[in-house]
């Protein structure tokens, strides 16, 4: 069968419209075309077909009616063997890693949003892009030299099957394309937007090398990072042979200024944006193993038209979130102090999420389709992120194993064994995805079995299993095994805990979320209230503006009756409240007189010397 061919052009960059011509040979009396509803790696129904602006069809060169029969399906009357062409335009102006975006400087072609597919066609596919003047292009193809073709004003990529089609984004535009330095010359870096500082490349290469050496084998020959370096870009999305990263270029400006001034001594204050970039790249690269190949049972082969439920996202995403920072630490590209501070901030975020006592990690994973990606104003009270809590459960499992088996390698060994028993013997280097998705996937029970074996206990205790199947609080006392102490930074006397978060709207503070069981909730404060003023009951009203809010709160005292003036549905109300005392932020520090065994465990865990800064 001839390949299904897509020809992509950009007739109106200012209108953000991508023109697609689909050519294929009909195989039946009725041809049905469909479009995915979601993207693997981003677990929410996005209804990509809603972005189709215009559509028309022809058969053997003559116009033919095309009928929409469902939200994401179209039908054309055909006869077998007839050549069919469908011309349609897609609106693409959402700058994210999971949607298409097009303007005069580039086009990020996210396949699930762009490609209508003839029903029953599993491959082959050819995608050709007509480039605007000055543009180049790159894809996340598994074997670029074999699959990508370039000619003046044109870029093509050949894809063998349906999963490869949807897993291979294309970036076209004004790009900076390079390979990472040794030992990672097999990794390409394509940047749209602001160029990455030159000093970042060798640091990124060291992180990539650390991630690749973590696993028993490398499951790809080539890997490509597509980087959107623009204000407003954020997040990451994994693919089999690459990933897409959204980063804020202003975030690394302090480090760039320091280096340009000749100061090569790193300091955590200027390095924050670089740390963020390295951890994001580490996270998405780690997914080339954990999630794309070593994956929960429900995640592949995919049904692209509906939810694919799994209870194991806390392993797929939570474990990856644990190791993204730990492997940057092991690479030497972040200070120990900064890593411990980030770990403490994660503990603080979990502490400030009441939903941790409502929803288990397995429930959080299953409900991702309707909760994590569709938050509402009570989400922190009702649910918990499997990224956040999953990463901290991974930490506790790692510490538990290292305590029981001091000579072992903790959770590292568990993941390596899960890999060996799963896709480890498969050749998943592509371009075909058939081997990758022939592996049936794992469940939480597969993980539990290997945890029991590596612990030496045979079976895991109920308290360990409860970490993921019950909405339990977490005990971080085991950090002492690494010579670390978790404490709270003291706060100044008289500071209050608001019990709610604020959203700025044009300089005015609005209540975004009210924490359950807080004085603010008991007083009746509600999300959507506009805060107008506050006072102690024996004091003057103080006008509330977003920029001045901290100064206003300084006038209030814990336990002292106060009043808030709010606007709710255009009616002004007075709400009495007595705020609680502020809590200190968690902090993690090395114990100065930690015993040698704890120091040795720390060095084995972190890959760093105990004395390193």
Buried (B, 14 or more C-beta within 10 A) or exposed (E): EEBBBBBBBBEEBEBBBBBBBBBBBBBEEEBBBBBBBBBBBBBBBBEBBEBBBEBEBBBEEEEBEBEEEEEBBBBBBBEEEBBBBBBBBBBBEBBBBBBBBBBEBBBBBBBBBBBBBBEEBBBBBBBBBBBBEEBBBBBBBBBBEEBBEEEEEEBBBBBBBBBBBBBBBBBBBBBBBBBBEEEBEBBBBBBBBBEBBEBBBEBBBBBBBBBBEBBEEBBBEBBBBBBBBBEEBBBBBBBBBBBBBBBBBEBBBBBBEBBEEEEEEBEBEBBBBBBBBBBBBBBBBBBBBBBBBBBBBBBBBBEBBEBBBBBBBBBBBBBBBBBBBBBBBBBBBBBBBBBBBBBBBBBBBBBEBBBBEBBBBBBBBBBBBEBBBEEEBBBBBBBBBBBBBBBBBBBBBBBBBBBEBEEBBBBBBBBBBBBBBBBBEBEBBBBBBBBBBEBEBBBBEBBBBBBBBBBEEEEBEEEBBEBBBBBBEBEBEBBBBBBBBBEEEEBEEEBBBBBBBBEEEEEBBBBBBBBBEBBBBEBBBBBEBBBBBBBBEEEEEBEBBBEEBEEBBEBBBBEBEBBBBBBBEEEEBEBEBBBBEBBEBBBBBBBEEBEEEBBBBBBBBBBBEBEEE
